[in-house]
Amino acid sequence: MKRLISCEFNIDTACVELYFTDESKISIDCTAVENEVADNRFQRSELDWLIYNDPIAYADLVLNGDPKRYLKSVTEYKQ
C-alpha cells in the first residue's frame, strides 16, 4: 500500500472504504465490527458517530487500536 487517497463510508455496503495511490483498497465491514465489539446501544451509537463524522479515525481505531478499550473509556453507561 502506498499513500492514502480517500476514506469514506459507503452506505450501500455499510463499509468504511480506504483507497490508496497504488489502486489498493481496504473495506471495513462496520456491521461486523459493531457486532464484535459493541455491547450496548450506547457503544453502537459512539461507533456510528465516528463512522459518519470521522471515518479516518474509525478506520484507524479498527485497524490499529483497541476498539473495546476505546468504547469503555468514552461511553457513559449506567445500568
Secondary structure, DSSP 4 states (H G I P E B T S, - for coil): ---EEEEEEETTTTEEEEEETTS-EEEEEHHHHHHHH--SHHHHHHHHHHHHH-HHHHHHHHHHS-HHHHHHHH-----
